[in-house]
Amino acid sequence: MYIGARGTAYWSVRLLKHLFDFEETRVHSRRPESREAFGRRLEKDLGSPVRVVDNWRDCLEGADIMVEASRLPEPQPHSLTEWVKKGAFVAPYGTMSAVELSLTDIMDKIVVVDWGQCGPGRPFGSLRHVDEGKLTPAILHAEMGEVVAGRKLGRERDDETNLFWHRGLSTSDIALGWALIVKAAKQGIGQQLRFA
């Protein structure tokens, strides 16, 4: 269910496990040493088994939540559309596109962080699908802010297959920062820093 073992991967898996309490957590990374260490750390910290696999298919096929955070040198379809089950939530946010162009064909809803960042002419993530006409404003369900603000609905049914393309914009950092401030205030901890 999770491809990649770098940077944000650890906290992403921990957050998802906290929110959804998976029966099974599967992880994969290209380098055996990084995926094994990643799996051991997660298993210890989650307090539940983590299945480390050596290929994309065993990690993603049939998962309820499919997250791809790979570092490919160029777009390559490593994550196949046929592996996506009905009702899955798919979130590719690797540097280069690792999904097939057909992925958008099976989605009930497609959400992006910001449509303005999906302009044509770049090979990154969803942008390849924009260049090919597979993702247009007419196909797009919403931007993340519209869902968060309640202007558009997110998941409405268990059998809804949804795609969220995350481009790593600062909106996520702002949302996380605010959540941390609120949590710190509730716990009565933290300090104000002055920048000169």
PyMOL commands that place a pseudoatom at each C-alpha (Angstrom):
pseudoatom trace, name=CA, resn=MET, resi=1, chain=A, elem=C, hetatm=0, pos=[0.000, 0.000, 0.000]
pseudoatom trace, name=CA, resn=TYR, resi=2, chain=A, elem=C, hetatm=0, pos=[2.960, 2.378, 0.355]
pseudoatom trace, name=CA, resn=ILE, resi=3, chain=A, elem=C, hetatm=0, pos=[5.747, 2.757, -2.207]
pseudoatom trace, name=CA, resn=GLY, resi=4, chain=A, elem=C, hetatm=0, pos=[8.802, 4.653, -0.995]
pseudoatom trace, name=CA, resn=ALA, resi=5, chain=A, elem=C, hetatm=0, pos=[10.807, 4.828, 2.220]
pseudoatom trace, name=CA, resn=ARG, resi=6, chain=A, elem=C, hetatm=0, pos=[12.188, 8.354, 2.144]
pseudoatom trace, name=CA, resn=GLY, resi=7, chain=A, elem=C, hetatm=0, pos=[11.381, 11.628, 3.854]
pseudoatom trace, name=CA, resn=THR, resi=8, chain=A, elem=C, hetatm=0, pos=[7.667, 11.852, 4.499]
pseudoatom trace, name=CA, resn=ALA, resi=9, chain=A, elem=C, hetatm=0, pos=[6.965, 8.140, 4.056]
pseudoatom trace, name=CA, resn=TYR, resi=10, chain=A, elem=C, hetatm=0, pos=[7.385, 7.203, 7.717]
pseudoatom trace, name=CA, resn=TRP, resi=11, chain=A, elem=C, hetatm=0, pos=[4.972, 9.817, 9.055]
pseudoatom trace, name=CA, resn=SER, resi=12, chain=A, elem=C, hetatm=0, pos=[2.542, 9.277, 6.196]
pseudoatom trace, name=CA, resn=VAL, resi=13, chain=A, elem=C, hetatm=0, pos=[2.215, 5.588, 7.039]
pseudoatom trace, name=CA, resn=ARG, resi=14, chain=A, elem=C, hetatm=0, pos=[1.917, 6.338, 10.766]
pseudoatom trace, name=CA, resn=LEU, resi=15, chain=A, elem=C, hetatm=0, pos=[-0.828, 8.895, 10.141]
pseudoatom trace, name=CA, resn=LEU, resi=16, chain=A, elem=C, hetatm=0, pos=[-2.738, 6.571, 7.811]
pseudoatom trace, name=CA, resn=LYS, resi=17, chain=A, elem=C, hetatm=0, pos=[-2.480, 3.686, 10.292]
pseudoatom trace, name=CA, resn=HIS, resi=18, chain=A, elem=C, hetatm=0, pos=[-3.713, 5.976, 13.078]
pseudoatom trace, name=CA, resn=LEU, resi=19, chain=A, elem=C, hetatm=0, pos=[-6.680, 7.135, 11.008]
pseudoatom trace, name=CA, resn=PHE, resi=20, chain=A, elem=C, hetatm=0, pos=[-7.701, 3.805, 9.497]
pseudoatom trace, name=CA, resn=ASP, resi=21, chain=A, elem=C, hetatm=0, pos=[-6.146, 1.106, 11.712]
pseudoatom trace, name=CA, resn=PHE, resi=22, chain=A, elem=C, hetatm=0, pos=[-5.229, -1.157, 8.792]
pseudoatom trace, name=CA, resn=GLU, resi=23, chain=A, elem=C, hetatm=0, pos=[-5.416, -4.906, 9.165]
pseudoatom trace, name=CA, resn=GLU, resi=24, chain=A, elem=C, hetatm=0, pos=[-2.335, -5.094, 6.955]
pseudoatom trace, name=CA, resn=THR, resi=25, chain=A, elem=C, hetatm=0, pos=[0.378, -2.585, 6.123]
pseudoatom trace, name=CA, resn=ARG, resi=26, chain=A, elem=C, hetatm=0, pos=[2.549, -3.299, 3.066]
pseudoatom trace, name=CA, resn=VAL, resi=27, chain=A, elem=C, hetatm=0, pos=[5.622, -1.301, 2.073]
pseudoatom trace, name=CA, resn=HIS, resi=28, chain=A, elem=C, hetatm=0, pos=[8.088, -1.381, -0.793]
pseudoatom trace, name=CA, resn=SER, resi=29, chain=A, elem=C, hetatm=0, pos=[11.154, 0.585, -1.784]
pseudoatom trace, name=CA, resn=ARG, resi=30, chain=A, elem=C, hetatm=0, pos=[13.631, 0.001, -4.588]
pseudoatom trace, name=CA, resn=ARG, resi=31, chain=A, elem=C, hetatm=0, pos=[16.626, -0.598, -2.322]
pseudoatom trace, name=CA, resn=PRO, resi=32, chain=A, elem=C, hetatm=0, pos=[16.360, -3.728, -0.111]
pseudoatom trace, name=CA, resn=GLU, resi=33, chain=A, elem=C, hetatm=0, pos=[18.287, -2.151, 2.766]
pseudoatom trace, name=CA, resn=SER, resi=34, chain=A, elem=C, hetatm=0, pos=[16.044, 0.908, 2.940]
pseudoatom trace, name=CA, resn=ARG, resi=35, chain=A, elem=C, hetatm=0, pos=[12.775, -1.035, 2.678]
pseudoatom trace, name=CA, resn=GLU, resi=36, chain=A, elem=C, hetatm=0, pos=[13.830, -3.566, 5.319]
pseudoatom trace, name=CA, resn=ALA, resi=37, chain=A, elem=C, hetatm=0, pos=[14.926, -0.855, 7.762]
pseudoatom trace, name=CA, resn=PHE, resi=38, chain=A, elem=C, hetatm=0, pos=[11.764, 1.117, 7.014]
pseudoatom trace, name=CA, resn=GLY, resi=39, chain=A, elem=C, hetatm=0, pos=[9.594, -1.931, 7.665]
pseudoatom trace, name=CA, resn=ARG, resi=40, chain=A, elem=C, hetatm=0, pos=[11.346, -2.771, 10.940]
pseudoatom trace, name=CA, resn=ARG, resi=41, chain=A, elem=C, hetatm=0, pos=[11.016, 0.786, 12.233]
pseudoatom trace, name=CA, resn=LEU, resi=42, chain=A, elem=C, hetatm=0, pos=[7.335, 0.971, 11.300]
pseudoatom trace, name=CA, resn=GLU, resi=43, chain=A, elem=C, hetatm=0, pos=[6.554, -2.420, 12.817]
pseudoatom trace, name=CA, resn=LYS, resi=44, chain=A, elem=C, hetatm=0, pos=[8.197, -1.423, 16.089]
pseudoatom trace, name=CA, resn=ASP, resi=45, chain=A, elem=C, hetatm=0, pos=[6.536, 1.993, 16.254]
pseudoatom trace, name=CA, resn=LEU, resi=46, chain=A, elem=C, hetatm=0, pos=[3.101, 0.895, 15.013]
pseudoatom trace, name=CA, resn=GLY, resi=47, chain=A, elem=C, hetatm=0, pos=[3.032, -2.147, 17.273]
pseudoatom trace, name=CA, resn=SER, resi=48, chain=A, elem=C, hetatm=0, pos=[1.607, -4.244, 14.446]
pseudoatom trace, name=CA, resn=PRO, resi=49, chain=A, elem=C, hetatm=0, pos=[3.023, -6.347, 11.593]
pseudoatom trace, name=CA, resn=VAL, resi=50, chain=A, elem=C, hetatm=0, pos=[4.352, -4.626, 8.483]
pseudoatom trace, name=CA, resn=ARG, resi=51, chain=A, elem=C, hetatm=0, pos=[4.782, -6.706, 5.351]
pseudoatom trace, name=CA, resn=VAL, resi=52, chain=A, elem=C, hetatm=0, pos=[7.879, -5.663, 3.403]
pseudoatom trace, name=CA, resn=VAL, resi=53, chain=A, elem=C, hetatm=0, pos=[7.674, -6.719, -0.244]
pseudoatom trace, name=CA, resn=ASP, resi=54, chain=A, elem=C, hetatm=0, pos=[10.201, -6.622, -3.073]
pseudoatom trace, name=CA, resn=ASN, resi=55, chain=A, elem=C, hetatm=0, pos=[7.922, -5.428, -5.883]
pseudoatom trace, name=CA, resn=TRP, resi=56, chain=A, elem=C, hetatm=0, pos=[5.245, -2.855, -6.679]
pseudoatom trace, name=CA, resn=ARG, resi=57, chain=A, elem=C, hetatm=0, pos=[2.470, -5.333, -7.433]
pseudoatom trace, name=CA, resn=ASP, resi=58, chain=A, elem=C, hetatm=0, pos=[2.611, -7.189, -4.113]
pseudoatom trace, name=CA, resn=CYS, resi=59, chain=A, elem=C, hetatm=0, pos=[2.587, -3.857, -2.321]
pseudoatom trace, name=CA, resn=LEU, resi=60, chain=A, elem=C, hetatm=0, pos=[-0.276, -2.162, -4.148]
pseudoatom trace, name=CA, resn=GLU, resi=61, chain=A, elem=C, hetatm=0, pos=[-2.608, -4.700, -5.718]
pseudoatom trace, name=CA, resn=GLY, resi=62, chain=A, elem=C, hetatm=0, pos=[-5.996, -4.810, -4.007]
pseudoatom trace, name=CA, resn=ALA, resi=63, chain=A, elem=C, hetatm=0, pos=[-5.093, -2.294, -1.276]
pseudoatom trace, name=CA, resn=ASP, resi=64, chain=A, elem=C, hetatm=0, pos=[-7.760, -0.001, 0.162]
pseudoatom trace, name=CA, resn=ILE, resi=65, chain=A, elem=C, hetatm=0, pos=[-5.267, 2.880, 0.186]
pseudoatom trace, name=CA, resn=MET, resi=66, chain=A, elem=C, hetatm=0, pos=[-2.483, 3.062, -2.388]
pseudoatom trace, name=CA, resn=VAL, resi=67, chain=A, elem=C, hetatm=0, pos=[0.247, 5.661, -1.858]
pseudoatom trace, name=CA, resn=GLU, resi=68, chain=A, elem=C, hetatm=0, pos=[3.135, 6.047, -4.294]
pseudoatom trace, name=CA, resn=ALA, resi=69, chain=A, elem=C, hetatm=0, pos=[6.047, 8.235, -3.235]
pseudoatom trace, name=CA, resn=SER, resi=70, chain=A, elem=C, hetatm=0, pos=[8.839, 6.936, -5.452]
pseudoatom trace, name=CA, resn=ARG, resi=71, chain=A, elem=C, hetatm=0, pos=[11.819, 8.761, -6.925]
pseudoatom trace, name=CA, resn=LEU, resi=72, chain=A, elem=C, hetatm=0, pos=[11.891, 7.725, -10.556]
pseudoatom trace, name=CA, resn=PRO, resi=73, chain=A, elem=C, hetatm=0, pos=[14.342, 9.419, -12.957]
pseudoatom trace, name=CA, resn=GLU, resi=74, chain=A, elem=C, hetatm=0, pos=[11.606, 9.633, -15.615]
pseudoatom trace, name=CA, resn=PRO, resi=75, chain=A, elem=C, hetatm=0, pos=[7.908, 8.758, -15.911]
pseudoatom trace, name=CA, resn=GLN, resi=76, chain=A, elem=C, hetatm=0, pos=[7.420, 4.967, -15.922]
pseudoatom trace, name=CA, resn=PRO, resi=77, chain=A, elem=C, hetatm=0, pos=[4.169, 3.038, -15.351]
pseudoatom trace, name=CA, resn=HIS, resi=78, chain=A, elem=C, hetatm=0, pos=[5.179, 0.909, -12.365]
pseudoatom trace, name=CA, resn=SER, resi=79, chain=A, elem=C, hetatm=0, pos=[1.756, 1.211, -10.698]
pseudoatom trace, name=CA, resn=LEU, resi=80, chain=A, elem=C, hetatm=0, pos=[-0.811, -0.468, -12.945]
pseudoatom trace, name=CA, resn=THR, resi=81, chain=A, elem=C, hetatm=0, pos=[-4.431, 0.583, -13.205]
pseudoatom trace, name=CA, resn=GLU, resi=82, chain=A, elem=C, hetatm=0, pos=[-5.610, -3.046, -13.069]
pseudoatom trace, name=CA, resn=TRP, resi=83, chain=A, elem=C, hetatm=0, pos=[-4.284, -3.313, -9.490]
pseudoatom trace, name=CA, resn=VAL, resi=84, chain=A, elem=C, hetatm=0, pos=[-6.719, -0.658, -8.250]
pseudoatom trace, name=CA, resn=LYS, resi=85, chain=A, elem=C, hetatm=0, pos=[-9.791, -2.231, -6.665]
pseudoatom trace, name=CA, resn=LYS, resi=86, chain=A, elem=C, hetatm=0, pos=[-13.209, -0.595, -6.631]
pseudoatom trace, name=CA, resn=GLY, resi=87, chain=A, elem=C, hetatm=0, pos=[-13.463, 1.732, -3.643]
pseudoatom trace, name=CA, resn=ALA, resi=88, chain=A, elem=C, hetatm=0, pos=[-9.715, 2.332, -3.313]
pseudoatom trace, name=CA, resn=PHE, resi=89, chain=A, elem=C, hetatm=0, pos=[-8.127, 5.673, -2.477]
pseudoatom trace, name=CA, resn=VAL, resi=90, chain=A, elem=C, hetatm=0, pos=[-5.076, 6.314, -4.681]
pseudoatom trace, name=CA, resn=ALA, resi=91, chain=A, elem=C, hetatm=0, pos=[-2.520, 9.017, -3.885]
pseudoatom trace, name=CA, resn=PRO, resi=92, chain=A, elem=C, hetatm=0, pos=[0.475, 9.199, -6.235]
pseudoatom trace, name=CA, resn=TYR, resi=93, chain=A, elem=C, hetatm=0, pos=[2.903, 11.921, -5.228]
pseudoatom trace, name=CA, resn=GLY, resi=94, chain=A, elem=C, hetatm=0, pos=[6.252, 10.650, -6.395]
pseudoatom trace, name=CA, resn=THR, resi=95, chain=A, elem=C, hetatm=0, pos=[8.564, 13.048, -8.194]
pseudoatom trace, name=CA, resn=MET, resi=96, chain=A, elem=C, hetatm=0, pos=[7.863, 11.499, -11.590]
pseudoatom trace, name=CA, resn=SER, resi=97, chain=A, elem=C, hetatm=0, pos=[4.654, 9.840, -12.748]
pseudoatom trace, name=CA, resn=ALA, resi=98, chain=A, elem=C, hetatm=0, pos=[4.612, 6.123, -11.922]
pseudoatom trace, name=CA, resn=VAL, resi=99, chain=A, elem=C, hetatm=0, pos=[0.985, 5.490, -12.914]
pseudoatom trace, name=CA, resn=GLU, resi=100, chain=A, elem=C, hetatm=0, pos=[-0.532, 4.510, -16.234]
pseudoatom trace, name=CA, resn=LEU, resi=101, chain=A, elem=C, hetatm=0, pos=[-2.418, 7.090, -18.277]
pseudoatom trace, name=CA, resn=SER, resi=102, chain=A, elem=C, hetatm=0, pos=[-5.534, 4.907, -17.914]
pseudoatom trace, name=CA, resn=LEU, resi=103, chain=A, elem=C, hetatm=0, pos=[-5.678, 5.525, -14.137]
pseudoatom trace, name=CA, resn=THR, resi=104, chain=A, elem=C, hetatm=0, pos=[-7.970, 8.522, -14.525]
pseudoatom trace, name=CA, resn=ASP, resi=105, chain=A, elem=C, hetatm=0, pos=[-10.443, 6.428, -16.580]
pseudoatom trace, name=CA, resn=ILE, resi=106, chain=A, elem=C, hetatm=0, pos=[-11.535, 4.345, -13.569]
pseudoatom trace, name=CA, resn=MET, resi=107, chain=A, elem=C, hetatm=0, pos=[-11.862, 7.120, -10.987]
pseudoatom trace, name=CA, resn=ASP, resi=108, chain=A, elem=C, hetatm=0, pos=[-15.143, 8.347, -9.553]
pseudoatom trace, name=CA, resn=LYS, resi=109, chain=A, elem=C, hetatm=0, pos=[-13.499, 11.507, -8.215]
pseudoatom trace, name=CA, resn=ILE, resi=110, chain=A, elem=C, hetatm=0, pos=[-10.189, 13.204, -8.895]
pseudoatom trace, name=CA, resn=VAL, resi=111, chain=A, elem=C, hetatm=0, pos=[-8.912, 15.864, -6.495]
pseudoatom trace, name=CA, resn=VAL, resi=112, chain=A, elem=C, hetatm=0, pos=[-5.727, 17.925, -6.845]
pseudoatom trace, name=CA, resn=VAL, resi=113, chain=A, elem=C, hetatm=0, pos=[-4.133, 20.321, -4.385]
pseudoatom trace, name=CA, resn=ASP, resi=114, chain=A, elem=C, hetatm=0, pos=[-4.308, 23.256, -6.789]
pseudoatom trace, name=CA, resn=TRP, resi=115, chain=A, elem=C, hetatm=0, pos=[-5.372, 23.177, -10.442]
pseudoatom trace, name=CA, resn=GLY, resi=116, chain=A, elem=C, hetatm=0, pos=[-3.044, 26.093, -11.216]
pseudoatom trace, name=CA, resn=GLN, resi=117, chain=A, elem=C, hetatm=0, pos=[-0.082, 23.821, -10.463]
pseudoatom trace, name=CA, resn=CYS, resi=118, chain=A, elem=C, hetatm=0, pos=[-1.252, 21.236, -13.015]
pseudoatom trace, name=CA, resn=GLY, resi=119, chain=A, elem=C, hetatm=0, pos=[-0.297, 23.254, -16.089]
pseudoatom trace, name=CA, resn=PRO, resi=120, chain=A, elem=C, hetatm=0, pos=[0.847, 21.461, -19.249]
pseudoatom trace, name=CA, resn=GLY, resi=121, chain=A, elem=C, hetatm=0, pos=[4.418, 20.913, -20.398]
pseudoatom trace, name=CA, resn=ARG, resi=122, chain=A, elem=C, hetatm=0, pos=[5.950, 19.197, -17.373]
pseudoatom trace, name=CA, resn=PRO, resi=123, chain=A, elem=C, hetatm=0, pos=[6.507, 15.448, -16.786]
pseudoatom trace, name=CA, resn=PHE, resi=124, chain=A, elem=C, hetatm=0, pos=[5.826, 15.487, -13.046]
pseudoatom trace, name=CA, resn=GLY, resi=125, chain=A, elem=C, hetatm=0, pos=[2.967, 13.597, -11.414]
pseudoatom trace, name=CA, resn=SER, resi=126, chain=A, elem=C, hetatm=0, pos=[-0.484, 14.479, -12.727]
pseudoatom trace, name=CA, resn=LEU, resi=127, chain=A, elem=C, hetatm=0, pos=[0.960, 16.931, -15.213]
pseudoatom trace, name=CA, resn=ARG, resi=128, chain=A, elem=C, hetatm=0, pos=[1.681, 14.171, -17.737]
pseudoatom trace, name=CA, resn=HIS, resi=129, chain=A, elem=C, hetatm=0, pos=[-2.029, 13.303, -17.636]
pseudoatom trace, name=CA, resn=VAL, resi=130, chain=A, elem=C, hetatm=0, pos=[-2.876, 16.961, -18.264]
pseudoatom trace, name=CA, resn=ASP, resi=131, chain=A, elem=C, hetatm=0, pos=[-0.601, 17.013, -21.333]
pseudoatom trace, name=CA, resn=GLU, resi=132, chain=A, elem=C, hetatm=0, pos=[-2.347, 13.904, -22.690]
pseudoatom trace, name=CA, resn=GLY, resi=133, chain=A, elem=C, hetatm=0, pos=[-5.844, 15.300, -22.066]
pseudoatom trace, name=CA, resn=LYS, resi=134, chain=A, elem=C, hetatm=0, pos=[-6.551, 12.643, -19.418]
pseudoatom trace, name=CA, resn=LEU, resi=135, chain=A, elem=C, hetatm=0, pos=[-7.040, 15.262, -16.706]
pseudoatom trace, name=CA, resn=THR, resi=136, chain=A, elem=C, hetatm=0, pos=[-8.917, 18.452, -17.524]
pseudoatom trace, name=CA, resn=PRO, resi=137, chain=A, elem=C, hetatm=0, pos=[-11.004, 20.943, -15.514]
pseudoatom trace, name=CA, resn=ALA, resi=138, chain=A, elem=C, hetatm=0, pos=[-14.113, 19.119, -16.783]
pseudoatom trace, name=CA, resn=ILE, resi=139, chain=A, elem=C, hetatm=0, pos=[-12.891, 15.789, -15.350]
pseudoatom trace, name=CA, resn=LEU, resi=140, chain=A, elem=C, hetatm=0, pos=[-11.555, 17.254, -12.104]
pseudoatom trace, name=CA, resn=HIS, resi=141, chain=A, elem=C, hetatm=0, pos=[-13.913, 16.878, -9.138]
pseudoatom trace, name=CA, resn=ALA, resi=142, chain=A, elem=C, hetatm=0, pos=[-12.271, 19.450, -6.861]
pseudoatom trace, name=CA, resn=GLU, resi=143, chain=A, elem=C, hetatm=0, pos=[-9.206, 21.127, -5.475]
pseudoatom trace, name=CA, resn=MET, resi=144, chain=A, elem=C, hetatm=0, pos=[-8.255, 20.088, -1.947]
pseudoatom trace, name=CA, resn=GLY, resi=145, chain=A, elem=C, hetatm=0, pos=[-9.294, 23.457, -0.506]
pseudoatom trace, name=CA, resn=GLU, resi=146, chain=A, elem=C, hetatm=0, pos=[-12.823, 23.046, -1.878]
pseudoatom trace, name=CA, resn=VAL, resi=147, chain=A, elem=C, hetatm=0, pos=[-13.200, 19.707, -0.083]
pseudoatom trace, name=CA, resn=VAL, resi=148, chain=A, elem=C, hetatm=0, pos=[-11.673, 21.003, 3.153]
pseudoatom trace, name=CA, resn=ALA, resi=149, chain=A, elem=C, hetatm=0, pos=[-13.953, 24.074, 3.090]
pseudoatom trace, name=CA, resn=GLY, resi=150, chain=A, elem=C, hetatm=0, pos=[-17.017, 21.889, 2.460]
pseudoatom trace, name=CA, resn=ARG, resi=151, chain=A, elem=C, hetatm=0, pos=[-17.760, 23.414, -0.942]
pseudoatom trace, name=CA, resn=LYS, resi=152, chain=A, elem=C, hetatm=0, pos=[-17.426, 20.008, -2.594]
pseudoatom trace, name=CA, resn=LEU, resi=153, chain=A, elem=C, hetatm=0, pos=[-17.831, 16.581, -1.068]
pseudoatom trace, name=CA, resn=GLY, resi=154, chain=A, elem=C, hetatm=0, pos=[-15.017, 14.101, -0.633]
pseudoatom trace, name=CA, resn=ARG, resi=155, chain=A, elem=C, hetatm=0, pos=[-15.785, 10.381, -0.405]
pseudoatom trace, name=CA, resn=GLU, resi=156, chain=A, elem=C, hetatm=0, pos=[-19.516, 9.740, -0.277]
pseudoatom trace, name=CA, resn=ARG, resi=157, chain=A, elem=C, hetatm=0, pos=[-19.700, 5.953, -0.671]
pseudoatom trace, name=CA, resn=ASP, resi=158, chain=A, elem=C, hetatm=0, pos=[-17.528, 2.971, 0.262]
pseudoatom trace, name=CA, resn=ASP, resi=159, chain=A, elem=C, hetatm=0, pos=[-17.394, 1.813, -3.360]
pseudoatom trace, name=CA, resn=GLU, resi=160, chain=A, elem=C, hetatm=0, pos=[-16.175, 5.192, -4.646]
pseudoatom trace, name=CA, resn=THR, resi=161, chain=A, elem=C, hetatm=0, pos=[-12.721, 5.002, -6.241]
pseudoatom trace, name=CA, resn=ASN, resi=162, chain=A, elem=C, hetatm=0, pos=[-10.900, 8.270, -5.607]
pseudoatom trace, name=CA, resn=LEU, resi=163, chain=A, elem=C, hetatm=0, pos=[-7.640, 9.774, -6.802]
pseudoatom trace, name=CA, resn=PHE, resi=164, chain=A, elem=C, hetatm=0, pos=[-5.795, 12.530, -4.973]
pseudoatom trace, name=CA, resn=TRP, resi=165, chain=A, elem=C, hetatm=0, pos=[-2.797, 14.068, -6.699]
pseudoatom trace, name=CA, resn=HIS, resi=166, chain=A, elem=C, hetatm=0, pos=[-0.589, 15.808, -4.190]
pseudoatom trace, name=CA, resn=ARG, resi=167, chain=A, elem=C, hetatm=0, pos=[1.993, 18.179, -5.616]
pseudoatom trace, name=CA, resn=GLY, resi=168, chain=A, elem=C, hetatm=0, pos=[3.711, 19.016, -2.330]
pseudoatom trace, name=CA, resn=LEU, resi=169, chain=A, elem=C, hetatm=0, pos=[2.471, 22.572, -2.101]
pseudoatom trace, name=CA, resn=SER, resi=170, chain=A, elem=C, hetatm=0, pos=[2.739, 24.590, 1.076]
pseudoatom trace, name=CA, resn=THR, resi=171, chain=A, elem=C, hetatm=0, pos=[-0.991, 24.187, 1.761]
pseudoatom trace, name=CA, resn=SER, resi=172, chain=A, elem=C, hetatm=0, pos=[-0.205, 20.853, 3.411]
pseudoatom trace, name=CA, resn=ASP, resi=173, chain=A, elem=C, hetatm=0, pos=[2.557, 22.420, 5.506]
pseudoatom trace, name=CA, resn=ILE, resi=174, chain=A, elem=C, hetatm=0, pos=[0.217, 25.205, 6.608]
pseudoatom trace, name=CA, resn=ALA, resi=175, chain=A, elem=C, hetatm=0, pos=[-2.510, 22.720, 7.573]
pseudoatom trace, name=CA, resn=LEU, resi=176, chain=A, elem=C, hetatm=0, pos=[-0.031, 20.576, 9.514]
pseudoatom trace, name=CA, resn=GLY, resi=177, chain=A, elem=C, hetatm=0, pos=[1.488, 23.632, 11.199]
pseudoatom trace, name=CA, resn=TRP, resi=178, chain=A, elem=C, hetatm=0, pos=[-1.943, 24.795, 12.339]
pseudoatom trace, name=CA, resn=ALA, resi=179, chain=A, elem=C, hetatm=0, pos=[-2.777, 21.314, 13.673]
pseudoatom trace, name=CA, resn=LEU, resi=180, chain=A, elem=C, hetatm=0, pos=[0.478, 21.332, 15.661]
pseudoatom trace, name=CA, resn=ILE, resi=181, chain=A, elem=C, hetatm=0, pos=[-0.249, 24.787, 17.093]
pseudoatom trace, name=CA, resn=VAL, resi=182, chain=A, elem=C, hetatm=0, pos=[-3.731, 23.697, 18.181]
pseudoatom trace, name=CA, resn=LYS, resi=183, chain=A, elem=C, hetatm=0, pos=[-2.380, 20.496, 19.759]
pseudoatom trace, name=CA, resn=ALA, resi=184, chain=A, elem=C, hetatm=0, pos=[0.398, 22.372, 21.572]
pseudoatom trace, name=CA, resn=ALA, resi=185, chain=A, elem=C, hetatm=0, pos=[-2.085, 24.941, 22.903]
pseudoatom trace, name=CA, resn=LYS, resi=186, chain=A, elem=C, hetatm=0, pos=[-4.346, 22.168, 24.238]
pseudoatom trace, name=CA, resn=GLN, resi=187, chain=A, elem=C, hetatm=0, pos=[-1.361, 20.607, 26.004]
pseudoatom trace, name=CA, resn=GLY, resi=188, chain=A, elem=C, hetatm=0, pos=[-0.077, 23.939, 27.273]
pseudoatom trace, name=CA, resn=ILE, resi=189, chain=A, elem=C, hetatm=0, pos=[3.320, 23.509, 25.667]
pseudoatom trace, name=CA, resn=GLY, resi=190, chain=A, elem=C, hetatm=0, pos=[5.450, 25.426, 23.204]
pseudoatom trace, name=CA, resn=GLN, resi=191, chain=A, elem=C, hetatm=0, pos=[7.118, 28.765, 23.020]
pseudoatom trace, name=CA, resn=GLN, resi=192, chain=A, elem=C, hetatm=0, pos=[7.005, 31.774, 20.763]
pseudoatom trace, name=CA, resn=LEU, resi=193, chain=A, elem=C, hetatm=0, pos=[10.165, 32.442, 18.771]
pseudoatom trace, name=CA, resn=ARG, resi=194, chain=A, elem=C, hetatm=0, pos=[11.171, 35.927, 17.703]
pseudoatom trace, name=CA, resn=PHE, resi=195, chain=A, elem=C, hetatm=0, pos=[12.891, 36.382, 14.387]
pseudoatom trace, name=CA, resn=ALA, resi=196, chain=A, elem=C, hetatm=0, pos=[15.084, 39.437, 14.017]
for i in range(1, 196): cmd.bond("trace and resi %d" % i, "trace and resi %d" % (i + 1))
show_as sticks, trace
zoom trace
